Amino acid sequence: MLLEAFGSILQLLYLAMLVLAVVALVFAVTAREDAYRAADKQKKSFWLIILGVTVFVNLVIPILFLQIAGVIASIVFMVDVKPALKAVSGGGGRRGGSSSDGPYGPYNGGR
């Protein structure tokens, strides 16, 4: 019974790693090539290869060491590269703010 529960937890972990890799790959595919250069990140082809290999490893070769390396690459993409691409592409700012808004709200000159 304990082994069945452990097996179920591992299956959920493998599924979560696959989903993370697929989501990261979809974001990498949909981003523009020039956004990678403007954000000063690796080329789009680099991230497509890394994330594509990660998805392949999760689907075909379930070796935990390779899967962990893929999860690290997916997390780096989602945490570092994706926000930089979003900021460069114009999707990172607030809507409706003014040029005098600071990070904590509007700046009113000390009034």
N, C-alpha and C positions, 0 to 999 in steps of 0.2 A: 504494500500500500504506500509506503514511504517512497519507494522507488518510482511508482506511478506518478505521485505528486511532483517529485523532482523532475521526471521526464516531461510533465506538463509545463512546469515552470521553464525548463530549457526550450521547449517548443515555442512558448510565448516570447522568450528572449530572442530566439532566432527570427521569429516573425517581426518583432520590433526592429531588429537590426536591418532586415530586408526592407521594411517600410521606410525607415530613415534613409537608406541608401537610394531607394527609388525616388523619394521626394526630393532629395538633394540633386539627383540626376535630372529630374524634370525641371527644377529651377535652373540648373546649369545649362540645359538645352535651350530654355526659353529666353535667357539673357542674351543681350546683343554682344557681339565680339568686341566692338569698340568700348563698351562699358568696362570690360576687363582691363584694357589698356589704360583707360581714364582713371580707374580705381587703383592702378599700379599693383595689380594682382597677376598671378600666373595666367598664361593664355587660356582661352576657352577650350582648346583642344586638350591641354594638359588636364583640366578638371573633368572633361568628358571621358578621357581614358581612365583616369583614377576612379571616378565614380562608376563608370561602366564595368571595370574590372571588379569593383566592390559588389555590384549587383550580381555579376556572373559568379563570383565566389560564393555569395550567399545562396544562390540558387543551385549551383552544380557541385561545388567542392566545399562541403561544410567542415572546413578545418578551422577550429576555434581561433588559432593564432592569426590566420589571414582575415578572419571575420572581425577580430578586434582591431586590426590595422585598418580595415575598411571603415569601421565605426568611427575611429579617430579621424580619418580623412573626411568622412561625412559631417562630423561635428565641426571640424575646422571650416569646412565650406559653409555650413549653416550659420555659424557664429561669427566668422570673420569675413568671408568673401561675399556672401549674400547681402548683408547690410551695406557693405561698401558699394556693391553694384546697384543696390536700390537707391542709395544716396546720390550716386553719379547719374543715374537714369532719371532723377527727378521725382522719385516716389517716396523719398524719405522725410519730407518736411510736413509740418502741420498745415492744415487747410485754414484759410481765413485769418492768418496772423498778420501783424503789421511788421514793418522793418524795425520798429523800436521794441519789439517783444524780446525779452530775455528768456533764459531757460526756465524761470519760475513765474512767468507772466509778463504783463506789460510793464515797461519802465516808465515811470511818471516823473522823473527828474527830482526825486526827493520830496515831493509834495505830500 
